[in-house]
Amino acid sequence: MTRLLLDHARALLLAVVLLTAGGIFAATRLPVSLFPPIDYPRVTVAIDAGERDAEQMAAQITRPMEIALRAVPGVTHIRSTTSRGSAEVALNFEWGHDMVSATLATQGALATLLPDLPPGTRFEVRRSDPTLFPVVGIALTSRSLDDAALRQIAELTIRPALTAVSGVAGVDVLGGAPREFAVDVDPAKAQALGLSLPDIAAAIGKANDVRGAGKIEDRHRLYLVLAQSRVATMADLAATPIKAGAAGVATLGQVATIRPSTEPSYTRVTSNGQGAVLLNIRQSLAGDTVKIVHEINIRLKSLGLPPSVTVSTFYDQSELVTGAADAVRDAILLGAVLAGIVLFAFLRSGRLMVITGLMLPTVLAGTCLILYALGMSFNMMTLGGMAAAVGLIVDDAVVMLEHMMRRMQDGTAKGMQGLLGAAAEMGWPLVGSTSATIVVFLPLAFISGVTGGFFKALALTMVAALLLSLIYARLVIPLVAARWLRDKDAEAAERAGGFLGTLSRGYERAGDRAFARPGWFTAVLGIGMAALGFAAWSNVPSGFMPAMDEGGFILDYKAQSGAALSDTDRLLRQVEAIIIATPEVLSYSRRTGVQLGGGLTEADEGDYFIRLKAGSRRPIDQVMAEIRQKVQAKVPGLEIETAQLMEDLIGDLTAVPQPIEVKLFGDDPAAIEAAAKRVGEAVTKVSGVVEVVDGLRVAGDAIRIKIDPGSAAQHGLDPDAASTQLEALIGGTQAMQVRVAEQLVTVRVRAPGNLRARAADLARLVLTAPDGHAVYLSQIGSVSVEAGQKQLTREDLAPFIAVTARLEGRDLGSAMQDVRAAVNGLALPKTIRVDYGGLYAQQQRSFADLSLVFAAALLLAALLLTFLFERIAWTIAAIATVLLSAAAVLCGLWLTGIELDISALMGLTMVVGMVTELVIFFLAEVDPAVPVTIANLRQAGTKRLRPILMSALIAILTLSPLALGVSRGAGLQQPLATAIIFGLVAAVPLVLLFLPALIVTLMGVAAAQKRREEAR
């Protein structure tokens, strides 16, 4: 190897330069996003069937759809919510399922069923992925233009411009109803002509026709023959004939008032208290968030919008992405500086600092090139992987340089050949130590879910960085060091001997006490740390995803069921006064009757997105809690839930956004409802549990018109004909669409508003019999009000009600223990089955997966150690050392109050590899050719004291910026970094003292057993 390095030194250095240049180029081309792309195994079907009550909707549409969709290959669970005229069915598949084929199979199953469903039933199939939520939200407001005009600007000017931005998957427009032509027919005038509203709608529908009649050739030209009667203006509509007779032709303008209008809408959208139109820009899975937002801002400035239109951003995900990237960048830079300080403190060589400083960016650049080749992106996990790898990259360089320097100090490495020979001595220990860190990531390839999707990206990044680091540390650094290091560098390292000597003497004194009775020392220390670890495991708070300050949050609300839009709006104005009075709030947007991420929404519910100011302010959790408490105290009758958008997004994509969900199943609806009320009351009493919703959602009230078939028949009508006329009178009939420029404007025919404004007016509506005479609705039917039409929910075809709640100031694990105890204490009827879902179910699955990963990492580390040293006693001692370091991790989390979540568990798993790496460095110094004694092990510890301390210190210091979590977006990596730091702090004394003491104890026990067997 030495000869090979010397012969191909120039080629090797050129390869490093080319790889670094390629990495820099790749870094400028890598897309930037918040999270790695994950194929969420969920498909949602949104169903619209017009105006129907929930029970009819469930029986005629939702249930047949559930039965058909349950047969789609790969479906594991199916869940539905049915409301008035609309429903949502969610299909869950196994993680790893091909979701493109699943979506197509879902569409195919529904297309087969569609002919059997009631006419007018429409459905939309959507894959659940992050593109359902916007990466940037734009609000249009104006002091002079109404919402309809703002929507025109959004539809015709802004949406086409933004859709053309590379990486944009779609632009959704909320607020401001589309334009219509309202045709308010005078029933008396229509009845005088013997016409009903459906007759009039049919007549004008036939008047707007453009049809190709064929093609002809004449005089060397090819002509398309068009037979047309096109309606383009309100004047054309007024002149449209609706009936011809002896008295002439009656036109629409003679029986109706025609005016510009908007589509009936029971939603309201505002921004900072003004009526607004919102544009949600959704990103494609492979899009670059930062670049998309930058291009959108440029496009908006170049559109030349009217001066009266104000464009503002109510949500910008790129701020969080940029904040996370800046946090990781700062962590890398600060970590590198701290590592340099450690290196100088121990070796006092400027050249070694330069060599190490050059290695870090070259390895990271090469890592970027690998990420680019794998089609990955810069996101919170890949960037976090780079930050976590910084200490390990520097560590490889430091270990190699320290060994070469030690050989220079003891005079065994002189000249280039000698230095390269010294580097070769560290070849296998370096490969073994790097392998110890890499193997812990291998089990991640076999887990799925959110945990697998997130941490596979981190694992790939770290493995790529560590492999490059190993290659550079083994081949490039020895070559550079051999050419550049001088004797004065060894002399400088000697001058650091005073500092190192103090550490060595401290280690000697600790060794004297520990090795005097190694058996007792290992027993007491092992049992003590194991007991502390168990206590920490029993008391450390647990969660699912790490909390981080996203700079904004969602406030979901629900007014009294069936409340009028104006009444809901009045309550929400009070909420907005509370929001505005909160000093941390920068801006907000509000949706009523629609939600930011879509979904089934009634007119009495919706959400706010509240954007907070940047810079120094209170933590977001405190702001959320204050607003929630004030709303609950000052706005009675309004149910609210608060959550940060990413928590809400992950919850929606996986199942339910609430952390706590108690599902109650049973065949008796009344029994389930009674149980849900009891569970809701019990859960409300649990400390730290807030925003409890008992799941008894009411869609609203209904006015039921019951047609008497006998009375209708006396007037020549039947229930279907009467219902058709009522639909036209109340809701209106879309008679046709008029093309105005690029838009199609609907013409809606209906009765004047004063005839249908109140429930009491409906009985006086006039229907037209087939012979032309007028019939009052009261003559053939009755009108009554039916209160409280409930939303219906089912899971796997079984009716259920879900009681949900969120947390405040408490971890998920302990809260769920109390929730379970409260539910069990209710002694619910045996006919009621209780199940638990929400984010808690995701947590349990993720914890089970990561526990398997941890166990597999331990076994792989044991296999590696046995392969390297072929001594079972050493392997057992090493694994015991790793487990005690893991106990220290749990104690650290307990001490700092950080939750044990998927990030902390990933850090715990990484501790296995990093501690095993220190163990390998220690054991590699033990001469296998001589008997293992306390003296030999202590000598190995003395020689490895400096590199082990340097390795641990560098890793701890490079992770400390992430562990402090001071930057926005750094919260996702804080538990991981904290876990590793506490594991390494404990690992140093464990490796240097506990490990050799346990090896001697185990080998002494084995030797005594062997002597007893020989004596027999």
Phi, psi and omega in degrees: 000321180298314180297321180295319178298316180294321183289330186240031183298314182296318180296321180294316180293323176295322178298321178296316180298315181294319179295320179293316178298317177297323178293320178297317177298316181296323181298328178282347182254347182291131175292154181243128179215173184285308183236159174294151178295128180233133178275090181289130188274060184217133177236134181245135178247117176263127187243133175233121182234028178077217184259103179219151175282160189298319183292319177295319179299315181295317183288319186274331190235304188296310183297313175302324178293318179301315181297317180292320183285334178297337181273357178296130182304132176094352181291129178255322179218152177222137186221138184224151171230126183242130178233200183282104177078359181216157180205163176222128179241125181249129179251128176255138178240170175290146174299137182095352179292148178288104187282340174293312178293326178296319179295317179295321179294323177296315179297321179295318179296321180288323178297323177293325183278335190307319179299337181270356181268160179303145179302145180090356179288127179236151178218155176227127180258127181230132169287140177275103175215169185300344180291349176290338181253146184286151170266340174210140178240130182247135177247132175251124177228160180201145177276341186244334182263144177277176184296326180296319179293321177296322179295322177301317179295318180296316184288316190266335185249307189280313183303312179300322182292318183282329178298331181284352179289131181300131179096352179276124180274333180179160178233115180260135180253124178241139178094157180065101184292150177298154181293148174215164166255119180269127177247099180267106186275133174283113184302325182293316179292321178294321181292329178297332177268358181074028183246141170262167178299318176300326178295316181295317179299319179294322182293314181284336176296326179281346184278344181251091187221131173231118185222136175283125182263357179132188179232147175224153175252130180210122176054052173068018178234147176255121185248141169264124181268121181246124172260114189220149169221086190265134174257127184233339184227172177293329177295320176297320179297316182297329182273001182291126179286141179240341176199137177245142179203192182297330181279358180116201183256127175268133181255165181298322181297340180282338184242357187216155171262128183247128183210156174292142181208190176230160179299138178305129184218137179243043176232160176215136182232132179225163174218119182053040175087353179256150170301137188213165168242128183252142174243118176262115181263119182259143185261142172291162184299329182259013184285162178255107187302311183296316180294321180299312181296320178298314180294322180296316179298322178294315180299316182298323180290336184264002186280342181066046180291156179304144181300334182284351182266126177257127179252124179225158180258120179262347175206136180216101182291336181297335177296318178291319179298313181296320178298318178295318179296319178295321179297316180291319178300314179297322179296320179295313182294313180294320178298321179294320179296315180296321177296321177297322178296317178299316181299316181291323181297326184268329187240345174054038182234120177292326180296319179296324178295319180295316180300313180294319180297327178283329182293321185301306181294328180292320178293316180294324177295317177297325177297319177300321179295320178294317177300319179296318180294329180274001180073027182266183184223167167282118176213183186296336181273316178293320177294321176296323176298321178295317181297318180292333182278345184304311181298321180289324177296310179297323181300316179301316179295317183296317181299316180294313182293322179297320180293318179296321180293322180296320179292327175293322182293320181272004173080008181271351179236107179229138180076175184294317181298317181295318180293319177293327176293320177297321178296324180295330178298330182270004184302301183292317175302323180292317177297317181295317182293319178294321178298325180298324179283325183288321187295335181292341180274345183300319180297340179298335181294343185253006177248155183237203180077187180300321181299310180297316181299320182287308192274349171296322177296317177296318182296315179299320179296314182292321179297316178299315181295320182290323177295316176296320179298319179298314180298315181293317182293327182277326187249313189278311183299315178302321181294314180293315181296320181296327180277334192251330184292146180234167179300329181292337175291321176293323178294322178296321178295325177297325181292340176278001184297331180298313179296314180291327179297321177300316179295319181296318179295322176297320178293322178298314181296318178296322179294323179301318180287317185290320187271357177297316176225079187300325180296312178296320181299311182293323180294311182295313181295316181296312181294320180296313181289324177297320178295317177297319178297319179294319178297319178295318179301324182283339187242345182293135178293151181233149179214195180247282177264144176298144177278138175215154182277107182272356179082007179184164182208165178263138170239104176276144180221156177216118177278184178301134185303130179081006181296145177296151182300323180294322178291319176299319180297323179297317177297320184289334174296326176292321177298319182294328176297323177292317180297314182297326182284351179279118189297335183281348186281128176268314180199171176206159173227152184226137176238130175237127183085001178205158183235161183302318181261014183078197180103171182289119185219130175271169183289347180261015181217167181170207181205160169250149160246120185252119183259130183261161179289151175277174178085203185285124177197176177294154175301150185298327180298321179292320178296315179299316181296319181295314180296318180298314182294321179292320179296316180296328182278325189255344183235076180294151180089004180239118174272135181227156172222141179238143178197147172288154191297320183291323175297316180295319181296310182296321178297316179294322183287334182263320179183280186231132184287340182285142178297322184249130175216118176253115183260128182246120182249146176178163181270341182261109182304320181296320180294319179296316181298317179296319179295321180297320177297317180295317179296317179300317178295321181290318182293326180300330182280351180286130181298134178085354179263124183230173175053050181281130177239123186279002174081358180273070182283131177248124181291326180148187181266167180221149170257115184261122176255115182256114180276130175273110184304322181294314180295320179296321181295327179297336179258012179078017180249159170235166183305322181294315180296319179296318179296323179297316179293321178297319178299319179291322181291319188268300183274334181093156179245130176281098189285320181193178176235130181259131179277118176239107186058238182269357186255152171256118183256125182286141172256117183250123180258126179199176179282156177302150185298329183290345180271350185224024186284329185230158181299324182293339181283340188295325182296338182266004177298144184256124174259160180248122179284162180304330181272002175100350182279156184276144179227121174285145180301324181297340180284336185238001182195175180238152181241128179218157179260130179245117186267150167070057173282119187274149167285143182249131180237141177219150174227125185052045176071000181259132177297141177205164174231135181253125172263121185241159179200162175240176186242151174217115178071024180210150181276161185291318186298308182291324178297319180293328175299316180290323178297314178301317180296320180295318180292317179297328181287350180281342183051057180296155179304149182295341178285350180261121176262133182250132176224158183239130181232223181069197179293338177299319178296321177295321179298314183298319179294316181295319179297320178296317179297313183289333174295320176295321178297317179299314180297318179295323178296320177299315181294320179293322176297319177298319179297317180297315180297319179294321179296319184286322189241343176056037178225113184296322180300320178296319180296314180299316180296319180295316180295322176298320177298317179297317182295322177291326174296321176297322176298322178295325177300312180298319178297320179296318178296319179296317182295319183274350181076015179277136184290148171277098181237190185294330177290316179295321178294325176293321175297321177299320178294320179294330177300325178305311181292318185289324177289321176300325177298315178295322178298317181297317178300320180293309186290335179293341181275347181278127181287115182291346184277348182245156179299145181278120179227168176303320182297314180298318181292322178292323177296319177298320178296321179296318180291326183265003182301311183296308180295326179292316177297317180296316181299312182294316181298317181296315179297318181295314183290324180289334178270346185299323177299321177290322181295326178290331175060036184280339183269150178294131180091355180277352186298331183295328182262353184299312179298322179299311182296319180298317180299315182295319182299311180294325177296319181285325177301318178284330186293325184301303178293329179295316181291320185279335185239306185293316183301305180297323179296319180289325177299313180298317180298312181295318180291327176293320177297318180294320179294320179296319178298320180294320179295320179297320179294321179292325180294332178287000000 
